Amino acid sequence: MSRGKKFAIVGIVFALIVVICWSLIYTINANVSPALYIAHRGHGHYDNTAEAFYNSTDYWGIECDVRVTKDNQLILNHDPEVVFEDGITMTVAESNLVDLLSKKLDGGYSMCEFSTYLEICEELGKVAVIELKGEYTDNEISMLINQIEQYYDADKVVIISFSQNNLLKVKEQSSIELQYLFTENTPEAFQFCFDNDINPSINFARLKAEDVKNVHNHNLKIGVWTVNLMTANVLMKEFGVDFITSDYFCS
């Protein structure tokens, strides 16, 4: 075979490879959902602090964990107890707001009031994704909704919870968008969402591709948490989920 023919064959093979690669890229991108990313308790700093929220500018939404204090105020913390820099532990529900704010967390951070979080979301133009921790009374739900309306726009808020009762109480008092958080993939969990027009948000490791189609067929959106592995991030987008909560990924 002449050198010219060899070069021609190599050129044809190279061109075919390029076409195949571009086709694969197009196919993959066509099947990937434009998922909206939520910063899990803020990003890059101590969880649920102002610094973490201000560092979440690349995300669509900023998630926080809200609890009610002894004196009926709203403050952010994931766990029922807070361990401070000096080693002292305080239970949020048994402590007054001023006492919780007077102490420093590890690294010199301070706890964040719910109202401050809402002001930061407004300043940054981010969706406030608010997880209700614990079981709320009707009056506590009213207080929370009133603060949302006072400090931000309810249309730019999503309230999430593992408690069905919390979500139903919010639904009775407001039209704020809701998401039901659950870990195990059960028909009952999805049915609760379908019956009450509430978006589901499931542990990503339990999600199946057919669940996404089923949710979309009910004209609802679906979220997953907490996605911190690249393989999981890609898979969830291929499934077509609408929301991805992550500590790291933002697009």
C-alpha positions in Angstrom: 0.0 0.0 0.0 1.4 3.4 -1.0 2.2 6.1 1.6 -0.6 8.3 0.1 -3.2 5.6 0.6 -2.1 5.0 4.2 -2.4 8.8 5.0 -5.8 8.8 3.4 -7.0 5.9 5.5 -5.6 7.4 8.6 -7.4 10.7 7.8 -10.7 8.9 7.2 -10.3 7.0 10.5 -9.5 10.2 12.4 -12.5 12.0 10.9 -14.8 9.1 11.9 -13.5 9.2 15.4 -14.1 13.0 15.6 -17.7 12.5 14.3 -18.4 9.7 16.8 -17.0 11.7 19.7 -19.1 14.7 18.9 -22.2 12.5 18.5 -21.6 11.0 21.9 -21.1 14.4 23.5 -24.3 15.7 21.9 -26.2 12.6 23.0 -25.0 12.8 26.6 -25.7 16.6 26.8 -29.2 16.1 25.3 -30.0 13.5 28.0 -28.6 15.4 31.0 -31.1 17.5 33.0 -30.5 21.2 33.7 -30.6 20.4 37.4 -30.7 23.3 39.9 -28.0 23.1 42.6 -28.6 23.8 46.3 -25.7 24.5 48.7 -26.0 22.1 51.6 -26.1 24.3 54.8 -24.1 26.9 52.8 -20.8 26.2 51.3 -17.1 26.1 52.3 -17.3 27.3 55.9 -18.8 26.2 59.2 -22.4 24.9 58.5 -25.3 27.2 58.8 -23.3 30.4 59.3 -23.4 33.7 57.5 -19.9 33.0 56.1 -21.1 29.8 54.5 -24.1 31.5 53.0 -22.1 34.3 51.5 -19.8 31.7 50.0 -22.7 30.1 48.0 -23.0 32.6 45.2 -22.5 29.9 42.5 -25.5 27.9 43.6 -29.2 28.4 42.6 -30.4 27.9 46.2 -28.9 28.0 49.7 -30.2 25.4 52.3 -30.3 26.0 56.0 -31.6 24.1 59.1 -34.1 26.0 61.3 -34.8 25.3 64.9 -37.0 27.0 67.6 -35.3 28.3 70.8 -36.7 28.2 74.3 -37.9 31.8 74.0 -39.7 31.1 70.7 -37.1 32.5 68.3 -35.7 31.0 65.1 -32.0 30.1 64.8 -30.0 27.8 62.5 -28.4 24.5 63.6 -28.5 21.0 62.1 -28.5 19.0 65.4 -30.6 19.5 68.5 -27.5 20.3 70.5 -24.8 22.8 69.8 -21.1 22.2 70.8 -19.3 25.5 71.2 -15.6 26.3 70.9 -15.1 26.1 74.7 -16.5 22.6 74.8 -19.9 23.6 76.3 -22.9 21.9 74.8 -26.3 23.6 74.7 -29.7 22.2 73.5 -31.3 24.7 71.2 -34.9 24.0 72.4 -33.8 24.6 76.0 -31.8 27.7 75.4 -32.6 31.4 74.8 -31.5 33.1 71.6 -29.3 35.6 73.3 -27.3 32.9 75.1 -26.8 30.9 71.9 -25.6 34.0 70.0 -23.2 35.0 72.8 -21.0 32.0 72.3 -18.5 31.0 69.6 -18.5 27.9 67.5 -15.3 26.2 66.4 -13.2 28.4 64.3 -14.6 31.5 65.9 -17.9 31.4 63.9 -21.2 32.5 65.4 -24.6 30.9 65.1 -26.9 32.6 62.6 -30.4 33.9 63.2 -33.1 32.9 60.7 -33.8 36.5 59.8 -30.1 37.1 59.0 -30.1 34.1 56.6 -33.1 35.5 54.8 -31.5 38.9 54.4 -28.4 37.2 52.9 -30.5 35.2 50.5 -32.2 38.5 49.4 -28.8 40.3 49.1 -27.4 37.5 46.9 -30.6 36.9 45.0 -30.7 33.2 45.9 -33.6 30.9 46.6 -33.9 30.2 50.3 -34.2 26.4 50.9 -35.4 26.1 54.5 -35.4 22.8 56.3 -37.6 22.6 59.4 -35.9 20.7 62.1 -38.1 19.1 64.8 -41.8 19.1 65.0 -43.4 22.6 64.7 -46.7 23.8 66.3 -49.2 25.8 64.2 -48.0 29.0 65.9 -44.4 28.3 65.2 -45.2 27.7 61.5 -47.1 31.0 61.5 -44.0 32.7 63.1 -41.7 31.3 60.5 -44.0 32.3 57.6 -44.3 35.8 59.0 -40.5 36.2 59.1 -40.2 35.0 55.6 -42.7 37.6 54.4 -41.1 40.3 56.5 -37.5 39.7 55.4 -37.8 38.1 51.9 -40.1 37.1 49.1 -42.1 33.9 49.7 -42.0 33.1 46.0 -38.3 32.7 46.3 -38.5 30.2 49.1 -38.7 26.4 49.3 -39.6 24.8 52.6 -38.3 21.2 53.1 -38.8 18.7 56.0 -38.7 15.0 56.9 -41.9 15.7 58.8 -45.1 15.3 56.9 -47.0 17.2 59.6 -44.7 20.2 59.3 -45.3 20.3 55.5 -49.0 20.0 55.8 -49.1 22.8 58.4 -47.2 25.0 56.1 -49.5 24.1 53.2 -52.6 25.1 55.4 -51.1 28.6 55.9 -49.2 29.4 52.8 -48.6 28.6 49.1 -44.8 28.4 49.6 -43.2 25.6 47.5 -42.6 22.4 49.5 -40.3 19.4 49.4 -40.8 16.2 51.4 -37.4 14.7 52.4 -37.2 10.9 52.8 -34.5 8.3 52.9 -36.1 5.0 51.9 -37.6 4.5 48.5 -41.2 3.5 49.4 -44.5 3.8 47.5 -46.0 5.4 50.5 -43.5 8.3 50.5 -44.1 9.1 46.9 -47.9 8.7 47.3 -47.9 11.3 50.1 -46.3 13.7 47.6 -48.7 12.9 44.9 -51.7 13.2 47.2 -50.6 16.6 48.6 -49.0 18.2 45.6 -45.6 18.3 47.3 -42.3 17.7 45.5 -40.3 14.7 46.7 -36.6 14.9 47.7 -34.9 11.5 48.3 -31.5 10.2 49.3 -29.8 9.9 45.9 -28.6 6.4 46.6 -32.2 5.2 46.8 -33.4 6.8 43.6 -34.3 4.9 40.5 -34.6 6.3 37.0 -38.3 5.2 36.8 -39.1 7.3 39.9 -38.1 10.5 38.1 -40.4 9.7 35.2 -43.2 8.8 37.7 -42.8 12.1 39.5 -42.8 14.1 36.3 -45.9 12.3 35.1 -47.6 13.7 38.3 -46.5 17.2 37.2 -44.1 17.4 40.2 -40.4 18.0 40.5 -37.9 15.8 42.3 -34.7 16.6 44.3 -31.9 14.4 45.6 -29.5 14.8 48.5 -26.6 14.9 49.4 -24.6 14.4 46.2 -20.9 14.7 46.7 -19.4 12.1 44.3 -18.9 13.0 40.6 -20.3 9.6 39.5 -23.5 10.2 41.5 -23.7 13.8 40.2 -23.5 12.6 36.6 -26.0 9.8 37.2 -28.6 12.0 38.9 -28.4 14.4 35.9 -28.8 11.6 33.5 -31.9 10.4 35.5 -33.3 13.9 34.9 -33.7 15.1 38.5 -34.7 18.8 39.0 -32.7 19.6 42.2 -29.4 18.4 43.5 -28.2 19.3 47.0 -24.5 19.1 47.4 -21.5 20.2 49.5 -19.3 20.6 46.5 -21.1 20.6 43.1 -22.8 23.8 42.0 -23.3 23.3 38.2 
